[in-house]
Amino acid sequence: MPAFSEASSPVSAVGKVIELQRTPFPTEFVTYCALWRFRGLEEGPGRPPNFCFALASEKLSSKEPGVPDRVEKAHTAGFWAYIAVETRTVFTDKTLLPGLRTHHWIVLRSSRSQPFRTTSLKDLEALCNTKDKFLVLGTFDSLTEVEIFCLAARVAIPPLVAA
């Protein structure tokens, strides 16, 4: 997938691109998307691939709620975000697991811009309408969860943007 440049990024008009987009799990992404391309609403999200658990066990602490729960949550949220974007429906899974704090906001659909991510609620509110009922937003504690979410949503990890 081509990376946005600051000049061509649609969010650069309202925010500063800090980091360009990148592909989640670069060696597995194309295969994952090919194998899961026909998985839809009826089949549900399924089980996250083993490589997600392997990465998470290396990167995430084992404190509660635990690595498996965090992987499952990120993967499930990513799948339903994908469905919401594809079907142009409301995405309701915007909750964080208990015991975690939000450090990453990933917007896959908003009324104002292309997908982006931010690390500040203040920036999120400056970049899009958080009351938009069609907002597709994932909130996560770690970049590892962001990567799993984006894999399941079948999108590149959006560029990091600040207002």
GUDREN-586140 format. One line per field, with one value per residue: residue number from 1; z, y, x of N, C-alpha, C in turn. Coordinates in Angstrom, 3 decimals. Layout:
N
n <- NUM, ...
nZ <- Z, ...
nY <- Y, ...
nX <- X, ...
caZ <- Z, ...
caY <- Y, ...
caX <- X, ...
cZ <- Z, ...
cY <- Y, ...
cX <- X, ...
REM end
This chain:
163
n <- 1, 2, 3, 4, 5, 6, 7, 8, 9, 10, 11, 12, 13, 14, 15, 16, 17, 18, 19, 20, 21, 22, 23, 24, 25, 26, 27, 28, 29, 30, 31, 32, 33, 34, 35, 36, 37, 38, 39, 40, 41, 42, 43, 44, 45, 46, 47, 48, 49, 50, 51, 52, 53, 54, 55, 56, 57, 58, 59, 60, 61, 62, 63, 64, 65, 66, 67, 68, 69, 70, 71, 72, 73, 74, 75, 76, 77, 78, 79, 80, 81, 82, 83, 84, 85, 86, 87, 88, 89, 90, 91, 92, 93, 94, 95, 96, 97, 98, 99, 100, 101, 102, 103, 104, 105, 106, 107, 108, 109, 110, 111, 112, 113, 114, 115, 116, 117, 118, 119, 120, 121, 122, 123, 124, 125, 126, 127, 128, 129, 130, 131, 132, 133, 134, 135, 136, 137, 138, 139, 140, 141, 142, 143, 144, 145, 146, 147, 148, 149, 150, 151, 152, 153, 154, 155, 156, 157, 158, 159, 160, 161, 162, 163
nZ <- 0.000, -0.783, 0.905, 2.649, 1.829, 3.535, 2.109, 0.363, 1.989, 3.065, 5.645, 6.308, 5.873, 8.049, 10.130, 11.384, 9.890, 11.591, 11.470, 8.827, 7.189, 7.636, 6.801, 8.649, 10.209, 7.993, 6.534, 6.665, 5.928, 3.252, 2.703, 4.847, 4.250, 1.793, 2.532, 4.257, 2.808, 1.978, 4.278, 6.109, 7.541, 8.406, 9.197, 11.249, 13.361, 13.859, 15.064, 16.167, 14.194, 14.901, 14.785, 15.711, 18.448, 19.127, 18.617, 20.426, 22.881, 23.101, 23.150, 24.888, 28.334, 30.892, 32.696, 34.075, 31.732, 30.470, 27.886, 25.883, 25.985, 25.214, 22.600, 21.369, 21.698, 20.218, 17.656, 17.160, 17.308, 15.130, 12.992, 13.083, 12.654, 10.032, 8.769, 9.307, 7.847, 5.236, 4.836, 5.281, 7.780, 11.264, 13.733, 16.750, 18.689, 20.702, 23.064, 25.715, 27.174, 30.641, 33.045, 31.333, 29.655, 27.363, 24.788, 22.129, 19.333, 16.631, 13.638, 11.230, 9.640, 9.125, 9.062, 8.072, 7.120, 5.694, 6.818, 9.978, 12.773, 16.216, 19.207, 21.223, 22.919, 22.710, 20.210, 18.588, 18.893, 17.716, 15.088, 14.042, 14.104, 16.973, 17.732, 15.578, 14.227, 12.417, 12.744, 12.691, 14.981, 16.756, 19.977, 21.856, 24.117, 23.444, 20.793, 19.641, 19.864, 18.159, 15.730, 15.430, 15.334, 12.945, 11.104, 11.220, 10.312, 7.796, 6.738, 6.161, 8.822, 9.871, 9.135, 11.711, 13.275, 14.364, 15.780
nY <- -1.182, 2.204, 4.801, 7.690, 10.935, 13.906, 16.119, 15.079, 13.899, 13.740, 14.529, 16.340, 18.955, 19.683, 18.802, 17.871, 15.543, 13.128, 10.613, 8.338, 6.153, 2.570, -0.910, -3.367, -6.191, -6.944, -9.218, -11.097, -9.863, -9.691, -12.376, -12.941, -11.169, -12.247, -14.830, -14.219, -12.728, -13.419, -13.723, -12.725, -10.788, -12.810, -14.933, -13.901, -12.663, -14.706, -16.600, -14.922, -14.891, -17.018, -15.647, -13.138, -13.507, -14.338, -12.030, -10.262, -11.511, -11.059, -8.259, -7.113, -6.547, -8.980, -8.310, -7.929, -7.068, -9.309, -10.945, -12.716, -11.844, -9.168, -9.396, -10.793, -8.897, -6.657, -7.797, -8.645, -6.152, -4.878, -6.467, -5.962, -3.246, -3.184, -4.393, -2.427, -0.242, -1.292, -1.856, 0.507, 1.163, 1.695, 1.710, 0.206, -0.750, 0.650, 0.496, 0.095, -2.492, -3.319, -1.909, -0.930, 1.886, 4.508, 5.139, 5.329, 6.362, 5.315, 6.228, 5.073, 5.783, 8.857, 11.898, 13.887, 13.339, 11.288, 7.978, 8.051, 8.199, 8.995, 10.144, 11.493, 12.657, 15.258, 16.024, 14.214, 15.160, 17.656, 16.988, 15.535, 15.001, 13.772, 13.006, 12.066, 9.737, 7.817, 7.450, 5.528, 4.237, 3.120, 2.390, 2.082, 0.672, 0.035, 0.088, -2.378, -3.551, -1.826, -2.542, -5.174, -4.668, -3.150, -5.059, -6.949, -5.277, -5.006, -2.954, -0.501, 0.646, 3.655, 7.013, 8.754, 11.540, 14.920, 17.627
nX <- 0.833, 0.531, 2.232, 1.026, 2.087, 3.091, 2.262, 0.319, -1.541, -4.868, -5.520, -3.607, -4.308, -5.813, -4.360, -1.107, 0.985, 2.636, 3.771, 4.025, 1.608, 1.642, 1.989, 0.286, 1.756, 3.626, 4.686, 2.675, 0.303, -0.881, -1.477, -3.212, -5.352, -6.149, -6.985, -9.070, -10.856, -13.426, -14.770, -17.435, -20.104, -21.907, -20.251, -18.750, -15.999, -14.109, -11.228, -8.287, -5.247, -2.408, 0.058, -0.545, -0.992, 1.574, 3.166, 1.937, 2.449, 5.144, 5.295, 3.343, 2.461, 1.834, -0.058, -3.391, -5.915, -4.841, -2.916, -4.178, -6.897, -6.655, -5.680, -7.801, -9.888, -8.920, -8.726, -11.374, -12.719, -11.494, -12.387, -15.201, -15.143, -14.206, -16.438, -18.375, -17.355, -17.343, -20.075, -21.234, -22.381, -23.296, -20.766, -20.320, -18.585, -16.691, -15.373, -12.973, -10.992, -11.452, -9.213, -7.302, -5.797, -6.601, -4.432, -4.158, -5.980, -7.806, -9.060, -11.108, -13.194, -14.699, -16.625, -15.072, -12.411, -9.749, -8.703, -7.000, -4.725, -4.256, -2.647, -3.812, -6.638, -7.501, -6.415, -7.841, -10.480, -10.164, -9.672, -11.814, -15.393, -16.449, -18.940, -20.258, -22.425, -21.666, -19.006, -16.103, -14.213, -11.452, -10.188, -7.268, -4.830, -2.206, 0.291, 0.620, -1.908, -3.245, -2.056, -3.014, -5.781, -5.920, -5.016, -7.134, -9.131, -8.313, -6.715, -4.128, -2.034, -3.133, -1.853, -0.082, -1.363, -1.331, -3.165
caZ <- 0.000, -0.817, 2.111, 2.425, 2.121, 4.249, 1.131, -0.270, 2.973, 3.246, 6.991, 6.521, 5.856, 9.385, 11.127, 10.949, 9.838, 12.398, 11.013, 7.687, 7.382, 7.355, 6.751, 9.840, 9.935, 6.544, 5.869, 6.686, 5.603, 1.975, 2.865, 5.745, 3.501, 0.769, 3.189, 4.967, 1.980, 1.850, 5.608, 6.265, 8.685, 8.849, 9.828, 12.419, 13.284, 13.973, 16.013, 15.615, 13.785, 15.925, 14.789, 16.551, 19.839, 19.295, 18.742, 21.660, 24.046, 23.158, 23.310, 25.925, 29.673, 31.210, 33.707, 33.668, 31.450, 29.893, 26.459, 24.999, 25.935, 24.452, 21.187, 20.934, 21.644, 19.086, 16.421, 17.005, 16.998, 13.763, 12.072, 13.036, 12.017, 8.596, 8.338, 9.351, 6.725, 3.986, 4.708, 5.599, 8.937, 12.521, 14.475, 18.155, 19.595, 20.968, 24.469, 26.061, 28.229, 31.977, 33.500, 30.328, 29.365, 25.937, 24.326, 20.662, 18.714, 15.207, 12.932, 9.890, 8.872, 9.771, 8.061, 7.699, 6.559, 5.458, 8.068, 10.690, 14.182, 17.056, 20.566, 22.121, 22.781, 22.252, 18.762, 17.978, 18.868, 16.781, 13.727, 13.542, 14.954, 17.745, 17.936, 14.317, 14.467, 11.483, 13.072, 12.980, 15.855, 17.678, 21.048, 22.371, 25.055, 22.880, 19.343, 19.255, 19.657, 16.940, 14.604, 15.308, 14.896, 11.527, 10.347, 11.126, 9.509, 6.446, 6.317, 6.660, 10.043, 9.347, 9.557, 13.003, 13.008, 15.500, 15.364
caY <- 0.000, 3.407, 5.631, 9.091, 11.946, 15.006, 17.012, 14.476, 13.368, 14.567, 15.074, 17.354, 20.279, 19.961, 18.297, 17.610, 14.130, 12.851, 9.341, 7.846, 4.861, 1.384, -2.141, -4.209, -7.536, -6.889, -10.504, -11.893, -9.055, -10.058, -13.719, -12.803, -10.536, -13.190, -15.926, -13.720, -11.786, -13.805, -13.823, -11.560, -10.587, -14.064, -15.800, -13.244, -12.391, -15.875, -16.543, -14.217, -15.770, -17.282, -14.654, -12.007, -13.890, -14.371, -10.658, -9.690, -12.073, -10.403, -6.807, -6.661, -7.090, -10.031, -7.836, -8.001, -8.190, -10.436, -10.898, -13.292, -10.985, -7.957, -9.797, -11.090, -7.643, -5.860, -8.502, -8.573, -4.759, -4.625, -7.135, -5.244, -1.951, -3.495, -4.604, -1.120, 0.567, -1.910, -1.824, 1.888, 1.084, 2.226, 0.885, 0.473, -1.320, 1.686, 0.379, -0.437, -3.497, -2.763, -1.938, -0.333, 3.311, 4.815, 5.868, 5.373, 6.484, 5.013, 6.583, 4.486, 6.533, 10.034, 12.773, 14.953, 13.041, 9.927, 7.336, 8.587, 7.832, 10.034, 9.690, 12.496, 12.909, 16.645, 16.001, 13.521, 16.073, 18.745, 16.466, 14.982, 15.119, 12.534, 12.712, 11.535, 8.372, 6.911, 7.406, 4.212, 4.612, 2.124, 2.959, 1.022, 0.993, -0.171, 0.034, -3.776, -3.728, -1.069, -3.358, -6.297, -4.061, -2.789, -6.302, -7.490, -4.331, -5.124, -1.637, -0.070, 1.452, 5.012, 7.936, 9.417, 12.945, 15.820, 18.825
caX <- 0.000, 1.346, 2.169, 0.681, 3.101, 2.450, 1.642, -0.841, -2.461, -6.043, -5.588, -2.580, -4.926, -6.333, -3.431, 0.257, 1.313, 3.825, 4.326, 3.253, 0.953, 2.442, 1.218, 0.418, 2.269, 3.924, 4.910, 1.449, -0.874, -1.507, -2.038, -4.365, -6.452, -6.614, -7.707, -10.238, -11.617, -14.823, -15.374, -18.298, -20.972, -22.504, -19.254, -18.157, -14.563, -13.242, -10.113, -7.117, -4.152, -1.391, 1.134, -0.998, -0.723, 3.032, 3.633, 1.403, 3.140, 6.459, 5.194, 2.420, 2.667, 0.866, -1.013, -4.799, -6.784, -4.123, -2.592, -5.208, -8.088, -6.341, -5.590, -9.173, -10.637, -8.429, -9.072, -12.821, -13.060, -11.046, -13.304, -16.475, -14.874, -14.179, -17.823, -19.047, -16.875, -17.799, -21.531, -21.653, -23.267, -22.782, -19.799, -20.634, -17.585, -15.688, -14.988, -11.660, -11.070, -11.203, -7.822, -6.425, -6.021, -6.522, -3.251, -4.216, -7.292, -7.684, -10.287, -11.155, -14.185, -15.296, -17.238, -14.160, -11.097, -9.296, -8.286, -5.842, -4.646, -3.681, -2.338, -4.361, -8.069, -7.618, -6.192, -8.972, -11.627, -9.873, -9.575, -13.074, -16.566, -16.553, -20.367, -20.759, -22.881, -21.010, -17.586, -15.531, -13.115, -10.926, -9.371, -6.408, -3.767, -0.865, 0.462, 0.433, -3.346, -3.553, -1.618, -3.955, -7.038, -5.803, -4.950, -8.492, -9.908, -7.733, -6.242, -2.822, -2.101, -3.225, -0.800, -0.219, -1.624, -1.576, -3.906
cZ <- 0.000, 0.470, 1.736, 2.627, 2.811, 3.276, 0.548, 0.719, 3.155, 4.654, 7.220, 6.505, 7.238, 10.485, 10.523, 11.004, 10.542, 11.875, 9.893, 8.008, 7.082, 7.404, 8.049, 9.432, 8.459, 5.861, 5.811, 6.124, 4.330, 2.076, 3.740, 4.976, 2.441, 1.399, 3.810, 4.096, 1.837, 3.204, 5.847, 7.545, 9.261, 9.606, 11.100, 12.318, 13.331, 14.991, 15.384, 15.218, 14.897, 15.952, 15.575, 18.020, 20.108, 19.471, 20.069, 22.890, 24.198, 23.596, 24.498, 27.280, 29.958, 32.297, 33.161, 32.741, 30.756, 28.385, 25.585, 24.871, 25.097, 22.959, 20.630, 20.747, 20.425, 17.761, 16.147, 16.622, 15.564, 12.728, 11.939, 12.468, 10.499, 8.047, 8.289, 8.180, 5.410, 3.770, 4.990, 6.717, 10.175, 13.174, 15.946, 19.131, 19.843, 22.404, 24.622, 27.140, 29.586, 32.366, 32.525, 30.162, 27.869, 25.663, 22.809, 20.214, 17.221, 14.553, 11.522, 9.004, 9.727, 8.671, 7.488, 6.950, 6.268, 6.800, 8.661, 12.090, 14.933, 18.444, 21.606, 21.863, 22.266, 20.734, 18.041, 17.830, 17.917, 15.322, 13.171, 14.553, 15.690, 18.050, 16.668, 14.512, 13.518, 11.672, 13.342, 13.671, 16.737, 18.718, 21.705, 23.292, 24.381, 21.350, 18.823, 18.994, 18.413, 15.715, 14.365, 14.806, 13.394, 10.638, 10.137, 10.310, 8.060, 5.876, 6.823, 7.959, 9.584, 9.841, 10.924, 12.759, 14.318, 14.964, 15.281
cY <- 1.238, 4.203, 7.043, 9.942, 13.089, 15.917, 16.412, 13.945, 14.290, 15.165, 16.165, 18.768, 20.670, 19.496, 18.034, 16.107, 13.921, 11.603, 8.827, 6.520, 3.738, 0.152, -2.918, -5.604, -7.681, -8.239, -11.362, -11.169, -9.516, -11.435, -13.682, -12.249, -11.478, -14.312, -15.462, -12.862, -12.143, -13.993, -12.553, -11.577, -11.908, -14.945, -15.202, -13.167, -13.610, -15.650, -15.778, -15.209, -15.901, -16.226, -13.402, -12.288, -13.885, -12.962, -10.055, -10.241, -11.500, -8.948, -6.343, -7.265, -8.122, -9.600, -7.918, -6.847, -9.368, -10.347, -11.507, -12.422, -9.743, -8.250, -10.037, -9.807, -6.812, -6.492, -8.415, -7.157, -4.412, -5.247, -6.356, -3.848, -2.123, -3.642, -3.266, -0.236, 0.015, -1.774, -0.444, 1.914, 1.632, 1.210, 1.209, -0.016, -0.330, 1.620, -0.251, -1.496, -2.852, -2.909, -1.321, 1.147, 3.534, 5.663, 6.057, 5.415, 6.268, 5.274, 6.002, 5.168, 7.686, 10.919, 13.775, 14.546, 11.558, 9.298, 7.993, 8.011, 8.971, 9.459, 10.670, 12.680, 14.319, 16.725, 15.326, 14.462, 17.254, 18.271, 15.906, 15.195, 13.795, 12.141, 12.137, 10.074, 7.366, 6.860, 5.965, 4.485, 3.442, 2.812, 1.835, 1.560, 0.960, -0.173, -1.397, -4.065, -2.982, -1.909, -4.527, -5.795, -3.775, -4.014, -6.849, -6.582, -4.315, -3.774, -1.416, 0.676, 2.899, 5.920, 8.535, 10.908, 13.692, 17.058, 20.017
cX <- 0.874, 1.162, 1.759, 1.923, 2.378, 1.717, 0.361, -1.861, -3.655, -6.131, -4.558, -3.148, -5.448, -5.398, -2.075, 0.537, 2.655, 4.543, 3.436, 2.588, 1.931, 1.547, 1.393, 0.890, 2.634, 4.095, 3.650, 0.229, -1.585, -2.157, -3.280, -5.562, -7.019, -7.442, -9.023, -11.146, -13.085, -15.509, -16.176, -19.090, -21.487, -21.521, -18.659, -16.645, -13.656, -12.132, -8.953, -6.028, -3.105, -0.296, 0.739, -0.707, 0.780, 3.588, 3.186, 2.109, 4.542, 6.348, 4.350, 2.762, 1.579, -0.115, -2.435, -5.148, -6.099, -3.980, -3.685, -6.458, -7.841, -6.255, -6.995, -9.970, -10.226, -8.843, -10.573, -13.264, -12.657, -11.966, -14.613, -16.311, -14.847, -15.601, -18.567, -18.636, -17.426, -19.304, -22.115, -22.690, -22.564, -21.852, -19.966, -19.571, -16.458, -15.179, -13.606, -11.848, -10.795, -9.729, -6.837, -6.763, -5.871, -5.290, -3.265, -5.669, -7.087, -9.035, -10.204, -12.186, -14.701, -15.855, -16.245, -12.888, -10.885, -8.911, -7.036, -5.832, -3.997, -3.426, -2.857, -5.845, -8.313, -7.430, -7.350, -10.159, -11.414, -9.922, -10.876, -14.185, -16.761, -17.998, -21.021, -21.164, -22.225, -19.488, -17.172, -14.211, -12.734, -10.065, -8.578, -5.328, -2.394, -0.867, 0.304, -1.041, -3.818, -3.212, -2.583, -5.315, -6.988, -5.690, -6.364, -9.406, -9.428, -7.331, -4.823, -3.038, -2.071, -2.091, -1.129, -0.305, -1.824, -2.280, -3.001
REM end
